Amino acid sequence: MNCFYHPTTHAVGTCKYCQRGLCTECAAVVDDVLACKNRHEDEVHQLDKLTARNLFQSERTQSVYMRNAIFYGLVGLAFTGFGAWQLKWLGLQAALFIVLGLFLLFAAGMNYFEGKKYK
């Protein structure tokens, strides 16, 4: 591959922003990656900041799913338990509590297993 700006010179790498081949004269090192000198240095720096922020957020994803699983599980147990306890006196209303509690327990399980994907 040859340099985009100097077609007769061999490229040493590509710009992270525009993916054009760059020679040593046209390449600028920004945050350990190459960018077009005096053209895309700011854009490459912004891309690296965005990538770092996304990696940080993805590390937090598992804890969010686990926190949701615990909350849904506790509320689901409370609703199911209350519905079972009141089944004799409330009838259909108690059955609705049980159904809602079972749905929340299902949601807790789904959040738990989804959170396991983000180790």
N, C-alpha and C positions, 0 to 999 in steps of 0.2 A: 504494500500500500504506500502511496506517495502522499506528501503534504498537500492539503487542499489549496493553500495559499502559494506554495512553491512546488508546482507539479513535477519538477525534475529532482526534488530532494525526497529521500525516503522518510516516511513518518515513524516517529518513536512511540506514538500512541494516538488515542482519539479523545476529542473533547467530550466531557461528560454531558454537556448541554446539547450540542448540535451533532455529535457523533462523527465529526469530520476528522480526517487524518491530520496530525500535526507534526512538524519537524521540531528540532530543539530550539530553533529561533522563534517559532510561533507558539510554543507551548508555555503555559504558566502553571505552576503547581499551586493548587488551592485545596487546602485540607486533605493533602495526600492524594489528590486526583488531578488530572490534567484538564485545563480549560484553554480556550483561545485567548491568547495574550491581548489585553486591552479591549476585549470584546465580550466575553462571557464569564469573566471571573466572579462578578457579583451574583449572577444566576446560579453558578455552580455552588457558591457558598450557601445560597438560600436553599438549594436542593439538598445539600448535606445537613443543614439545620432541620429541614423538614423530615428527612430520613431518620435522624437521631430522635426527633420527637415521636415519630411513629413507632420506632422500636421501643421507646420508653412506655408509650401507651399500650403496646401489645403485651408488655410484661405485666401490666396491671390487669389485663383482661381476665386471667384465671381467678384472681381474688374477687373480682366483681361477680363472676358467676357463682363462686362458692358462697359469697355473702348472700346473694339472692336465694340460693338453694337452702341455706340455713333459715332465712326468714320465711320463705314459702313453706318449708317443712314444719316449722314451729306453728305458724298460723294454720296450716292444714291440719296438724294434729289437734289444735285447739277446736277448730270447727267440727272436725270429725268426732272428737270426744264429747263436745257439747251436744251435737246432734244425737249421738248414741245415748247419752244420759237423759235427754229430753224426749226421746222417741215415744215413750209411753204416754206422755202428757200432751205433746204438741203434734204428733202424727206427721202430717205432710210437711209442715214447716221444719220439723226436725230432720226429715228425709232430705230436704233441700240443703240444710246445714251439712249433712253427711256427704252429699254429692259435691258441694262446694269444697269441703275439706279434702275429699279424694282428688278433685281436680288440682287443688293447690299442692297436694303431695306428688301428683304426677308432674306438675311444673317444677317442683323442687328436684325431682329425679332428673328431668331433662336439663335443668341448669347445672346440676352436678356433673352429668356426663359430658355436657358441652364444655364445662370448665376444665375437664381432664384433657381436652385436646390442646390446651394452651400451656403446656409445661415448659 
